[in-house]
Amino acid sequence: MTTAEAGFQPLAAPLYAAAAARSFTSALTGVLLGLYLAEMGSGAAELGVIVGAGLAGMALGTTWVAWHGDRVGRWPTLIAATVLSGLGLVGLAAFEAGPLLPAIAFAGMLNGMGRDRGPAQTLEQSILADAVPGANRTAVFARYALAQDVAGALGSLAAGAPKLLEALWSLGPASAYRWTFAGAAAVALLPVAIYARLAVPEQGPAGVTHASGRFAPLSPGARRRVGGLSALFALDSLGGGLLAGSIVSYWFFRRFNVAGDVLGPVFFAARALNALSYLAADGLARRIGLVRTMVFTHLPSSALLIVLPLVPSAPWAILLFLAREALVQMDVPTRQSYVAAVTSPGERTFALGVTGVVRNAGWALGAPLAGLLMRIAGLGAPLVAGAALKMAYDVALYYSFRGIQLREEQH
């Protein structure tokens, strides 16, 4: 066993468990937030503002982690990010929908996307990337994503909890939602106990120091590649913000009157399909490369999504949505592995943080834009616009990076 493999073994299961707990609450929030706000009388524009505020908070948190996470220390930074996220759900449970919610969403990094993409994930990925040999990196990120989406599937299934609480405790709909969010807050805080028992390896200050003494977070070669990837990821995430889980659940509710007790199992199936797709991602990447795996699976998923608003019935819409979910997330572990592959230890927290920031920023802009598009152009407009942006990203990524040969891809 190599030194890297020996260092990786005691980290894997705890980090997978922490990511799973966050993913559970993210998936639950992604399904229920739009339904809760609809129940409280909020419209699409208000939903977009609240989701966008939460994603903007995540972007700011990830920015701070990119620049300061390694310097301040990975362990305290992981704890702080987890506590803030838990408090955001506490605030959602404690306050009725109103003018305070955007501020609560921002401060608590409330995740209406339905997927874990925050500052804690950035640090965990950096820890894993540093601890595992390059040849095994994609497989490790695939298992990490698998743990997230299995837990996310369970979180989506738990979206039926408000209906269950209404029946068992004779609660009103609003109270049932708030109790559910309170339970989600408890789960969101579980990683604190995991990190407290984990010997998190600390990394020295990210980046390099030139002979002049000037600090630079990335070497020139890594800066060019990370800069190009960040620009493309911003385009992709803008499309993703138009397709946030809470936006999609709101679309199903308004278009077909499908409520949480049905959408929960639908999103459970979607996350299960995501998880199964990760099992194929590593093998496919070993055969055709990371970039081709990202593009050749992501592009057809967007083509499926662009047809979704044209489907006339809920069953067919659900089937098409699930077909899209079977493909759309295969680029996640490969994308994370690619960012780690084009950087060096000491640069990865910054690189993963920056690419995470642009994604969070794109989501934060896309979510309120989705609400505006619904009002102006109809319910299905965000789905079409989001799919079109993602297809443009896929084409640009392929033609920009297909010629770069990574060391671990050389046979």
SVG drawing of the C-alpha trace seen along z (x, -y; Angstrom):
<svg xmlns="http://www.w3.org/2000/svg" viewBox="-56 -42 70 44">
<polyline fill="none" stroke="black" stroke-width="0.4" points="0.0,0.0 1.4,-3.4 1.7,-6.3 -1.2,-8.1 -3.4,-5.0 -2.6,-4.6 -3.5,-8.2 -6.7,-7.9 -8.2,-4.8 -9.2,-6.4 -10.6,-9.5 -12.9,-7.9 -15.8,-6.6 -16.2,-9.6 -16.0,-12.1 -18.5,-10.0 -20.8,-10.0 -20.5,-13.8 -21.3,-14.4 -24.2,-12.0 -25.8,-13.9 -25.5,-17.2 -26.9,-15.7 -29.9,-14.3 -30.9,-17.7 -30.1,-19.4 -32.3,-17.0 -35.1,-17.4 -34.9,-21.2 -34.7,-21.1 -38.1,-19.3 -39.9,-21.0 -38.8,-24.6 -40.8,-25.5 -43.8,-23.5 -43.6,-25.2 -43.5,-28.7 -46.4,-27.9 -48.4,-26.7 -47.6,-30.0 -48.8,-32.0 -45.5,-33.0 -45.1,-33.2 -42.4,-32.1 -40.6,-35.5 -40.4,-35.2 -39.2,-31.6 -36.4,-32.6 -35.3,-35.4 -35.1,-33.1 -33.3,-30.3 -30.9,-32.8 -30.2,-34.3 -29.3,-30.9 -27.0,-30.1 -25.4,-33.5 -24.6,-32.8 -23.1,-29.4 -21.0,-31.3 -19.7,-33.7 -18.9,-30.9 -17.1,-28.9 -15.1,-32.0 -13.9,-32.4 -12.9,-28.8 -11.0,-29.0 -8.8,-31.8 -8.6,-31.1 -9.7,-27.6 -6.3,-26.0 -4.7,-28.9 -7.3,-29.1 -7.4,-25.3 -9.6,-22.7 -11.1,-21.4 -12.5,-24.7 -13.6,-25.7 -15.6,-22.5 -17.2,-22.9 -18.2,-26.6 -19.7,-25.8 -21.7,-23.0 -23.1,-25.0 -24.1,-27.9 -26.0,-25.5 -27.8,-23.9 -28.8,-27.4 -30.2,-28.3 -32.6,-25.4 -33.4,-26.3 -34.3,-29.8 -36.5,-28.4 -38.3,-26.3 -38.7,-29.2 -39.9,-32.0 -42.9,-32.0 -42.4,-32.9 -41.9,-36.6 -39.3,-39.4 -36.8,-37.8 -36.5,-34.6 -34.0,-35.9 -31.7,-37.1 -32.0,-33.8 -31.4,-31.9 -28.2,-34.0 -26.7,-33.8 -27.5,-30.0 -26.5,-29.1 -29.9,-27.6 -29.6,-25.1 -32.6,-25.2 -30.7,-23.5 -31.3,-20.0 -27.6,-19.1 -24.7,-19.6 -22.4,-22.1 -21.2,-24.2 -17.9,-25.2 -17.7,-22.0 -17.8,-19.9 -14.9,-21.9 -12.7,-21.1 -13.7,-17.5 -12.8,-17.1 -9.5,-18.7 -8.7,-16.4 -9.6,-13.3 -7.7,-14.6 -4.5,-15.0 -4.8,-11.7 -5.4,-9.3 -3.2,-8.4 -4.1,-10.1 -5.0,-6.9 -7.7,-6.2 -8.9,-9.7 -12.0,-9.4 -13.1,-6.2 -12.8,-7.9 -14.8,-10.9 -17.4,-8.5 -17.8,-6.8 -18.0,-10.2 -20.8,-11.3 -22.5,-7.9 -22.7,-8.4 -24.2,-11.8 -26.8,-10.7 -27.9,-7.6 -28.5,-9.9 -30.0,-12.5 -32.5,-9.9 -33.5,-9.2 -33.8,-12.9 -36.1,-13.2 -38.2,-10.3 -38.5,-12.1 -40.2,-15.0 -43.4,-13.1 -42.9,-13.9 -45.1,-17.0 -48.1,-14.9 -47.3,-12.2 -47.0,-14.8 -50.3,-16.3 -52.0,-12.9 -50.2,-11.8 -50.2,-15.0 -53.2,-16.8 -50.9,-19.7 -51.7,-22.4 -49.7,-22.3 -47.4,-25.2 -46.6,-23.7 -45.9,-20.3 -43.4,-21.9 -41.7,-23.8 -41.3,-20.6 -39.8,-18.8 -37.3,-21.6 -36.4,-21.4 -35.7,-17.7 -33.6,-18.4 -31.6,-20.9 -30.7,-18.2 -29.4,-16.0 -27.5,-18.9 -25.6,-19.3 -24.5,-15.6 -21.2,-16.2 -20.0,-18.3 -19.8,-15.1 -18.0,-13.4 -15.4,-16.1 -14.8,-16.3 -13.6,-12.7 -11.7,-13.0 -8.0,-13.8 -8.3,-16.1 -4.9,-16.6 -4.1,-20.2 -2.6,-21.6 0.0,-24.4 -1.0,-27.7 -2.4,-27.0 -0.5,-28.1 3.1,-29.0 5.4,-31.9 7.5,-33.3 11.1,-34.5 9.9,-38.0 8.0,-36.9 4.6,-37.5 2.0,-34.8 0.0,-33.3 -2.7,-30.7 -2.1,-28.9 0.9,-28.3 0.7,-29.9 -0.2,-26.7 -2.9,-25.7 -4.2,-29.3 -4.9,-29.2 -6.7,-25.9 -8.7,-26.7 -9.6,-30.0 -10.9,-28.4 -12.8,-25.8 -14.3,-28.4 -15.7,-30.4 -17.3,-27.3 -18.6,-26.1 -20.2,-29.5 -22.2,-29.0 -23.2,-25.5 -24.3,-26.6 -26.3,-29.5 -28.3,-26.9 -28.4,-24.8 -29.8,-27.6 -32.7,-27.8 -33.2,-24.1 -32.9,-24.1 -34.7,-21.2 -37.1,-23.7 -37.8,-25.3 -38.5,-21.9 -40.7,-20.7 -42.6,-24.1 -43.0,-23.4 -44.4,-20.0 -46.8,-21.3 -48.1,-24.2 -48.1,-22.3 -49.7,-19.0 -50.7,-19.7 -48.2,-17.1 -47.6,-17.5 -44.8,-16.4 -46.1,-13.0 -45.7,-12.2 -42.7,-14.3 -40.7,-12.8 -40.7,-9.3 -40.0,-10.9 -36.9,-12.7 -35.9,-9.6 -35.9,-7.6 -34.0,-10.5 -31.2,-10.4 -31.1,-6.6 -30.5,-6.8 -27.8,-9.5 -26.2,-7.1 -26.2,-4.2 -24.7,-6.3 -21.7,-7.0 -20.8,-3.3 -20.3,-3.6 -18.6,-7.0 -15.1,-5.8 -15.1,-2.9 -16.2,-5.1 -13.6,-7.8 -10.8,-5.1 -11.9,-4.1 -12.6,-7.5 -11.2,-10.1 -12.6,-12.6 -13.6,-15.3 -15.4,-12.9 -17.2,-11.3 -18.4,-14.7 -19.7,-15.8 -21.0,-12.6 -23.3,-11.9 -24.3,-15.5 -25.3,-16.6 -28.1,-14.1 -29.5,-14.7 -30.0,-18.4 -31.7,-17.3 -34.2,-15.3 -34.9,-18.2 -35.6,-20.6 -38.5,-18.5 -40.0,-18.3 -42.3,-21.3 -44.0,-19.9 -45.1,-16.7 -48.9,-16.7 -49.3,-14.5 -47.6,-14.0 -46.6,-10.3 -44.8,-11.1 -43.2,-14.2 -41.9,-12.1 -40.6,-9.4 -38.7,-11.9 -37.4,-13.7 -36.1,-10.3 -34.4,-9.5 -32.6,-12.8 -31.5,-12.1 -30.0,-8.7 -27.4,-10.7 -27.0,-14.2 -24.8,-13.6 -22.1,-11.3 -20.1,-14.4 -19.9,-15.2 -17.1,-12.9 -15.3,-13.3 -15.4,-17.1 -14.1,-17.1 -11.4,-14.7 -10.4,-16.8 -10.0,-19.9 -7.8,-18.0 -5.8,-16.5 -4.8,-19.9 -3.6,-21.2 -1.1,-20.2 -1.4,-19.5 -1.5,-22.9 -3.5,-24.4 -6.5,-22.1 -8.5,-23.8 -8.3,-27.1 -9.0,-25.5 -11.9,-23.4 -13.2,-26.5 -13.0,-28.8 -14.8,-26.4 -17.3,-25.8 -17.8,-29.6 -18.6,-30.2 -21.0,-27.4 -22.8,-28.7 -22.8,-32.2 -24.3,-30.9 -27.0,-29.1 -27.6,-32.2 -28.2,-34.2 -30.2,-31.5 -32.7,-30.9 -34.3,-34.4 -34.0,-34.5 -36.1,-31.3 -38.8,-33.0 -38.8,-36.0 -38.9,-33.8 -41.9,-31.9 -43.8,-35.1 -42.8,-36.5 -42.6,-33.5 -44.5,-30.7 -43.8,-27.9 -41.6,-25.9 -39.3,-28.7 -36.6,-28.1 -36.4,-24.4 -35.8,-25.3 -33.4,-28.1 -31.5,-26.0 -31.1,-23.1 -29.9,-25.4 -27.2,-26.9 -26.0,-23.5 -25.8,-22.3 -23.7,-25.3 -21.4,-24.5 -20.9,-20.9 -19.9,-21.9 -17.5,-24.6 -15.9,-22.3 -15.3,-19.6 -13.6,-21.9 -11.6,-23.8 -10.2,-20.8 -10.3,-17.7 -6.7,-18.0 -5.2,-18.1 -3.7,-14.7 -3.6,-14.0 -0.9,-11.9 -3.4,-9.4 -5.1,-9.0 -1.9,-8.0 -1.7,-4.3"/>
</svg>
